[in-house]
Amino acid sequence: MSPLPYEIALALRYLRPKRTFVSIITLICVLGVTLGVAVLMIVIAVMTGFGEQLRERILGFNAHLRVEAIGKPLSDWRTVAATISSNASVRAVAPYVHTQVLMETQPEKGNPRPFAPVLRGVDPLLEPRVSEVPAGMISGKFDVGPNKVLIGVSLAEALELKVGDSLAVYSLPALKRMHEAWEAGRKEVDPPQKFHVAGVFDAGLYQLEMSSMLTGLGDAQDLHGIEDNVTGITVMLHQPDMPTTTRVRQQLTAALGSEFQVISWMQDNRQLLGALVVEKNMMFYLLFFIVIVAAFGIMSALITFVVQKTREIGMLKALGATPSQVALVFLSQSLVVGVVGVISGFALGWTGIRFRNDFLHFMNETFNLDLFPPELYQFRELPARIVTSDVVIICGGSLVICLLAGIVPAMRAAWLQPVQALRHE
């Protein structure tokens, strides 16, 4: 005697491989569910990891809040910083100067290479409290003394720069003066300022490393021509989650008045973060169609199986099986296919997530195929994070879809009349 109910035992017996067309279709259905679950797990885990990693990098190397004067440099910034610091949710503040510059490499051999980064002037004493750049130094040291700059590792690799190399820096005010002089017929040239690379940092964000450089606050003020003023104040919070950041932003806006604007990290990255949420949801819905297609395969296989087993179904009913018991046999079949597909899909998906970067490195080294270019996706490694709720939704939803696929053939089998079924050829 089997310890299982005879409906389930019969369903398992019907699923044993017998080298028939239906068995091949059943195997294909299992593979379809497996691939659907695995692909869903991998894609959703990567999208989740990508969003969280991006958020962590943004919060680590950018301000939680920025305070700037509207339409002009911030003059009495020390008083403003003191007002901001009085808020209990604020962890640290630091002034900064943003200025666009034109730079040119000064190689010992070869031609100079121009580029136009945003130069960020920072206070060397206060910056370690509001930024992870000092902790992210991979070459040289955090030194923003006179005529020294810090550059991102991606920019250093792109321009073949190293610690100690020289850069010629043209400020926008200097370029404007030269342009006005040339238009007036005077051949005046402002010589560039010489800066030296003091260190290279790893921010983990390709775009940030390629477009930003750090220098001392005084040098940035001189280049921008704003004397002792600053562009704004970086504000770091104890808890930079969305509700807290929004609440503190409203409090600072009320405390500072209408002459100032307070900008949150969500506002600075609204389009990027919003696009990630939309992409994750769209990928989730689109990839679920793989499971739905597999479910239609299960339905087709079971309908064919019902036709093949019509005489046996008639015999079961003649022996006293109720319609619900007959239906349960075929519902159990679809459930078993779903369980096997979900378990194997979970294993395949977990393996793919675990060895994702090894696979990318293999493809790059073996076939010179870069599937995850950092200049496009911002990261040098493919991030991923498995969230329990996502796995439950994927696996549970797949099981439900497979179970629903068995309803039509199960009802067809349950409605067969015993006499007609026994006469079936």
N, C-alpha and C positions, 0 to 999 in steps of 0.2 A: 504493500500500500504506500502510495506517495504521501508525504507529509503535507503537500500542497493541495489546495482545492483543485478538483478535477478540471475546472475551467482553465486555471492558470497552467496546470500540467499539460493539458491538451494544447494550449497556445504555444508552450515551449517545444512540444513535440512537433508541431507544425512548422516551427522556425528552424528546425535542424536542416543543415545543408543536404540537398538531395540531387544536386546537379540538374535542377530544372530552371526554366526561364524565370519563374517566380522567385526562386532562391537568389538568382543573380540580381533581380530587381530589388529584393530586400537588402542585399549587401550594398548595393548602390545607394539605397535610402539611408542606411546606417552611415555610410561614408559622407553623404550629403549633410546629415545632421552633425557629424563630427567636424567637418570643415566649417560649417556655419557657426557652431559654438566656438571653435578655435579662433577663427578669423574675428568674430565679434569680441572675444576676450582680448586678443592681441591689440586690435585697433582701439578699443575703448580704454584699455590700460595705458597705451601710448598717449592717447589724447589727454587722459587724466594726468599722467605724469608730466606731459609737456606743459599743461596749464599750471600745475602746481610748481614745477621747476621754474617756469617763467616768472610766476608771482614771487617766488623766493628770491630770484636774482634781482627782480625789480625792486623789492623791498630792501635787499641788501646793499645795492649800489645806487639807489635813487632815494629821494626824499619821500617820507610818508606824506608830508605836507610841504608846500612852498609858499612863502609869504613874499609878495612883491608890491611895490608901489605902482599904481596904475599910471602908465604913460611916462614914467620917468625913473631914474635910478633912486635907490633907497638911501636917503641921506643920514638921518639920525637912527641908524640901524641898531645901535647898542641899546637905546631906550626901547625900541620895538622888540628886540630879543629878550629884554628883561620882562616885558609884558607877556610875551609868549611863554617864557619859562615859568611864570607864576601859575600856569594851568597844571593841575595835578596829573593829567594824563600825558604830559610832555616829558620825554626822557632826556632829550638833548637838543640844542640848537647850534647852528654855525652859519656864518655868512658865506656867500659865494658870489663870484663874478663870472658871467657867461659872455664870451666875446668870440666872434668869428674871425679867424685869422687865415692868412695864406702862408704856408710853410714850404720850404724846399730843403731836401736832403743835401748834405755836403759830403758825398763819398770821396775817398782818396782816389778811386779809379772809377771811370764810367761817368755817365751824365747825371746831373741832379734830377730828382723826381719831385715835382710839385704836388701838393695836396692841401685841402682846405678843411681842417677839423674845427670843432668847437673847443676853444680853450677855456677850461674851468679853473678859475682862481680860488684857492681854498686857504683857510687858516691852518697852518701845520699843527697847532696845539688842539684846535677844536675838531678838525676833520676826523681823527680816529674815533670820536664819539658818535659820529653820524654816518660813517661809511665803512664798508669792508675792504676798501682799497688797501689800507695798510696791511691787513691780514692776507691779502691776495697777491702780495709781491712775490714774484718768482725769480726775479733777477734784479740786482742792485738793492736799493733800500728806499723807504718812503722819505724822500728828501725833496721838498719843494722850496729850497732856498733860492737866492737870486739867480736868475737865468738858468733855471733847471726845470725840466719837464718829466712827467711820468706818462708812459704810453701803454696801450693795451697790447697783449701778446699777439693778437691777430694782425694789428697794424705793423708791429715790429717784424713779423714774418713776411707780410706783404711788401714792405719797403726795405727789408734786409737791414733793419736797424738793431743796434745793440747798445748796451750801457757805455757811455762815454762819447758816442757819436754826436756830431754837431748838426744843428738845424738853423736855417735862416728864416726869421719870422717877420712877416709884413703885417702890420695892423691895418684895420679898415680905415681909421682916421689918416694914417700915413698914405695909404693908397688914394684916398680922396683928395688929400693935399696935392699929391703928384698929378692927379688927373686935372684938378683945377689950374695948377701951374702950367701944364702943357696946353690947356685950352686958352690960357692967357698969353701963350707964346714964350713962357719961361721954361727953360730946361732944368728944372729942379728935381733932384732925386733924393729921397729919404733913404739912407742906408738901412738895410734890415738889421734887426737885433739878433744877436747870436745866443742860442740856447743849447744846452747840452742834455742828453738823455741820462737821467739819474737812476731810472728804474723801469722795470716792465711788470705790469700787473695782469692777473687773470681774473676777469669779471664774470666769465662764463656766458656772456652775451656777446655774440659776434658783432652786432650792430653797434653796441656801446664801445667795444674795444676798437672798432674801426673809425669811429667818428669823434671820440672824445679824448682829450689830453688834459692832464692836471699840471698846474704850476702854482706858485705862491700868489697870495692875494694881492700883494703890492705890485708884482709884475703884471698881473692881469688888469689891475686898475690903471697902470701906466699905459698899457697897450690900448685899452678902451677909452682912455682920456676922461675918467670920471673922478679923479683925485681920491678922496677918502670914502666915496660912496660905494655901494655894492648893488648888484643886480637884485638880490633877494636873500632870504634866510631859509636854510634847510631846517625842517622840524621833524624830529624822530619821536615816535610814540612808544609807550610801554606795550600796548596792544594795538597793532595796526590793522585789525580786522575792519571790515566795511562799516558795521554800525558805529564802532568807536571812532573811526576816522571821520565819518560824516558828522557825528556829534561834536567832536573837537573842532572841526572846520567851522561849524555854525557858531560855536562859542568864541573862536578867535575872530571871526568876521564881525561879531557883535562888539567884541572888546577893542578891536583896532579901528573900526570906523570905515566909512565908505571910500577913503583914499587908498585903501589897500585891498588886494585880492588874495584869497587863500585858495590854493589849488591842491587837490588831493591826488594821490597816486592813481586812483581809479579814473579821475578826469584825464590825467596825462596819458593813460593807456586804455582809454575807453574803447576805441575801435578794435585794438588788438585783442583785448580780453573778451569783448562781445563776439568777435569773429570766432574765437576758440569755442565758446559755448554753443554757437550756432552750428559749427562744423561737427562738434561731438554729437549733438542731437541728430543732425542729418545723417552722419555715418551710422549711428545706432539704428535708425529706422530703415535706412537703405540696406544695410547688411543683414537685417533680420529677414529680408526677403530670401536669402539663401536657405534659411531654415524653413520658410514657407514653401519654397520650391521642393525641398526634400519631403515636406509633409504631403504635398500633392503626389509625390512618388509613392509614399507609404499608402495613401488612399488608393492609388491605381493598382498597386501590388495586392492589396487586400481584396479589392473588388474582383480582380482576376482569380485570387485564391478562393473566394466564395463561390465563384462559378465552377472552379475545378472540384471543390469539395461539396457540391450540392447534394449528392447522394448520401454522403456521411452526415451532413446536417439533417437530412430527412430521417436517417436512422436514429440520430440523437433525439429528435423530437418524438419519434415513434416510441422510443424507450422511456419517454417521460420528461425530457429536458424542456424547461420553460423558455419562452422567448428571451427573457432577461439573462438566463444562463448562457444561451447561445450567443447573445450579443456580447456578454462578458468575455467569451473566448477571443473574439476578434478585437475587442478593446484592449485586452491584455496583450495581444500581439503588438498593437501599435505602441502600447506603453513600454513593452520590453525593448522594441526598436529604439524608442526615444531615450530610455534609460541608458542603453549601451552606447548610443550616439553621444549623449550628453557627457557620460563619464569619460569616454575616449576623447571627446572634444575638449573637455576640461584639462585632461592630461597633456594633450597636444598643445593647447593654448598656453598652459603654464610653462611647458618646455620652451615654446617659442619666445615667451617673454623673458625667461631666465637666460637664454643664450642669444638674445636679439643682437647685441653689440658684437659678439663673436661672429655671428653670421654676416653682419655688415662689414667687419674687417676682412673676413674671408673673401667676400665678393669684391672688395676693393683691391686686395692684394693679388687675388688670382685672376680676375677678369678686368681689373682697372675700372670697375663700375661703382661709382659713388652714389649710393641710393639715398644718402642723407647728407647733402652738402651743407656745411655750417653757415655759409653765406646766405642760404635761403631759410634755414630752420633755426638759426641762432645758437645751436648747441653743437658741440663737437662729439657728443655721445647721445644716443637715442634714449630719452628718459621714458620711464614707465612706472605705473603704480597700480597694483591690483586693489580695488575697493570691494569689500565684501558685498555691499548692497548691489553693485553692478553685476557681480558674479551670480548672485541669487536671482536677479531679474533675468539675466541671459539664460541660465540653466533652467529656472522655473518656467520662463516663458516658452522655451524650446520644448519642454516636456508637455506643457499645456497644448501647444500647437500640434505636437505629435499625437496626443490623446484625442484632440478634436478631429484629426485626420482619420481616425478609426471609427468615427460615429456613423458615417454613411454606409460603409460596408457592414458594420455590425448591425445596423437597422435592417439592411437588405437581407442579411442572414436570418435575423429574428423574424422577419415577416414571411419567410418561405413556408408554404404549406407542406406538411409531411408527405401526403400522397403524391403531389406534383414533384416534390424533390426526389422521391424514390424512383419515379418514372424517368428522371432526367438521364440523358445519355451524354 
